[in-house]
Amino acid sequence: MDVIRIILAILLPPVGVFMQVGLGKHFWINCILTLFGYIPGIIHAIWVIAKY
């Protein structure tokens, strides 16, 4: 299941984070990072998926 989340994190980072932790602070942080730059959003999403 983590493989699917990582693929989603690469394509749409907030969706991957949402599937892992829901609508918490990490989701909103990831939305902001994705708006500032796509790469920071991907890095944060993969970090959240790996940590939780």
Summary of the structure (lengths in Angstrom):
residues: 52
radius of gyration: 9.2
end to end distance: 12.7
largest distance: 28.0
contacts: 158
relative contact order: 0.21
helix: 87%
strand: 0%
